[in-house]
């Protein structure tokens, strides 16, 4: 199901990838959910480039394997695994495979999520529960199932990918924002409960990021290309940096929380939003 890969040095002529001397996560095992594209892919790539052996878990196995194959072709340790984060039986099988075939888990990045922009007067309890199962329950479920391995690690890190929508209200976002808000407080609670085991738990709250989730639900275009976004967020500076972020910039923040530099950081929410939350 999953196989352990060995990280290797990449020569300077292969681009800007870190050399072995620069890699700081060598011999550590990492799991990134929702890693087939977007923020999850960027985080998986950054952790692999830093020497970690990365398992890319996603419901889209073909895309996850494409990413893993490209990392292996560049000399990094990566393997893909199909996982439906909303199915506890699938997570049980996945956790057993990690224990049997990898044998360790030093880093867990709970990134898998679905977007929802349902109007409140159209929202059903069934849809609400579907969003919660993926965006909140799945993160807790997987963390609990991997807890025995995390407890055995001397450098265990859990990073939950939340959203600035989890700390602020917004229209047509009851299910999504409630799940992300729950993920933020889950982060704080787990940080308190797991500190005795040396497990650090933090969250990242991205703002507007140029990924597939920025595509409008009705298929009419890209959120960042709309007149209201360009007017309110760019021209009028609702985002002080006057641009959307990139998946790589989110991955850089995730790497910090996974690294030894964050050794005294737990229970925190790092907003990576170009200053958007400062203007509310």
N, C-alpha and C positions, 0 to 999 in steps of 0.2 A: 504493500500500500504506500509506504513511504520508505525512502532509503537515505541513509546518511551519506552526505557528500563531504569531501575534504576540500577546504579552501586552499587555493594556490596563489602564488605570487603572479602578478601581471607585470610584464615588462613595460618600461616607460613609453615605448613606441605604440602601445595599445590605447593611448589616450590619457585622460586625467584620473584614471582609477588609482586608488591608493597603492603604494608599494607595501610589501610585507611589513616594513619598518613603521609605516603610518597606520596600518590596520590595528584597531584597538579592540576588536571583538573576536579575535582568533580563538577557535576551539569552542566557542559558545553556540548553543543551538537556539534558534529563533523560530517562532511560528507567527505568521501574519495572516489574518483572515481577510477575505475580500481583496486578495492580492493580485487578481488578474488584470486590474487596470487602475487608473486614477491614483488616489492617495495611497492605497494599499500597495500597488505596484511600486510606487516611488519609495515607500518605506522598505519594502522587501529588497529592492535594488541597493539602497543605501546600507542596510545592515549586511547584505552579502558583500558589498564592496569593502566593508570594514572587517571582513574575515569571518563573519558568522555563517554557520550552516543553516540555511533558511528553508523552511517548509512553507510553500505558498498554498494556502487553503482557500478554495473558492468553489462556488456552485458551478461555475463555468470552467470545466476542466481543460477544454481546448485552449482557451486564452491563458489560463494559469500555466499550462505546460509550455506554451510559446514563450512566456516570460522566463520560466525556469530554464528552458533550453538556451535562451540567449545569454543568461547568466553563466551557465555551464560552459558555453562556447567562449566566454571571456575569462574562464579560469576560476569562477567562483562556485561556492557550494550551494546548490539549490535543487529542490525537488518539488513537484506539484502534487496536490491531493484534492480530489473532489469532496467537498463537505457542504452539507446544507445546515447552516448554523441554527436554523429554526427547529431542527429535528433532534431531540435529545438522544434517540437511538443512534443516529449518525455520529453525534459527538462522542458517544460511548465507544463506538468502533474506532473513531479517529484517535481518541486518547489511548486506547489499548495499543493501536499500531505505533503511536509515538513511543510508548513505553517499551514495546517489544523490539522495534526496529531502530529507533534513534537512541532511546535509553535515557534521555535527559531533556529538560526544557529550562533554559535560562531566561528567555525573553518571550513574552506573549504580547502580541499587539492585537487587540480586539478592534478591528476596523470595519468588518462586514456590516453593511447597512442598506436599507432601502429608503428612497425618498418618498415623501407623501405630502401632497399639497391639496388635500381634499377640503372643500368648504365645510364648515361646521354643520350647516343645515343639510348636508349631503353625507356626512360621516356616519358610518354604521359601527356598531360595537365590534362586529366581526373584522372590519378593516382595521380598526384601532388595535385590536388584539394581534392581528397579523404583523403590524408594524412593531408593536412592542416585543413580539416574539423574536424578531430579527435584531432590532436595534438595541434592546436592553436585555431581555431574558437570555438570548444566545450568548452574550458576553459573560454573564454570570455563570451560566451553565458550563461553558467551556473552561472558564477559570477554575471552577470547583472540580471539574474532572481532571484538570492538569495539576491540581494543587499538590498531590504527592510528589510529582517531579519537581515542581517549583520549590518545595520545601527542602529538597535535597541539593539544590543549587546554592553556591556560595555568593552568587551575584544575580539573584532573581529579580526580574523587572516585569511588571505588567503595565502596559500603556493602553488606555482606552481612548479611542478617537471619538470625541463628542462633537460639539458645534457651538458657535456663539448663539444659535437658536435655542440652546439649552439653558442659557442664562438670561435671555431676553424674550419678551413676548413678540409674536408676529402673527399676521393674518393667515388663515388657512393652513395652520400648522399644528393643530392640537395633538395629533398622534406623533408626528415627527419630533416636535419640540419637547413634548412631555417625555418621550423616550430618551432624548438626549439629556434633558434635565435630570432624569432618573439615573442615567449613566454617570453623570457628574457626581451625584451624591453617593452612588454605589462606589465610585472611586474613593471618596473620602472614608466611607465605612470600611471598605476592604483594607485601606491603608492602615487604619487603626487596628483591625483584627489581625492582620498578617505581619505587622512590624516585629512581633516577637520571633517570627521565623526568618527575619532578615529579608522579607519580600517587600520591595518598594512598589507602590501602586500610584500612578499619576495619570492625568488625562490631558489631551490636547483638544482645544476648541478652535477649529479652523473657522475663518470667516468666508468671504467670497473667494472661491478657488476655481480655477479654470479646469474643470473635469467634466465628465459625461453628465454628472448630476446638475450641471449648470444649464443643460439643455431644457427648454421649456416643455412641460408635461404634454402639451397639445401638439408638440412637434413643429411649432411655428418658428423656431429659431433658438438663439442662444441668449440666456438671461443677460449676459454682460454686453450684448449688442443692442439691447432695447433702449429706447429714448429715455425712459425713467431712470434706468441704471446710470446711463452716461450723464444725465442731468443731475440727479440727486447725489449719487455716490462719487462721481468723478468731477464734474464741473463745480459743484458746490462743496466738495470735499467731505462728504459724510464718511468716506474712507480717506483719512488724512494723507495716505501715501498715493491716493488717486489712481489706483489700479487694483485689479484682482490679483490674488496670490497664485502661486504655482504649486503643483503637487510636490515638487522637489523642495520647496521652502517648508512645507509641512513635514516632509521626511527628515529634513535637517533638525527640526525641533524634536521629532520622535527619537532620532539618534541620540541627541543629548540626554533625554530621559532614560535611554537604554544604556548609556555609557557610565563609566566609573566617575565621570565628572558630576553626576547627579547622585552621588552616594549619600547625601544628607537631605535629599528631596523626596518627600512622599506625601500623598494626600493633596497634591496641588493640581490646579487646572491652568495650563498655559494657553492663553488666548493668542492665536497666531492669525491675526486679522487685519494687518496693515493699519491698526489704530481705530478700526470701525467701532469697537466697543467703547472707546474713549469719548466718542461723540454723542452717545445716547443721552 
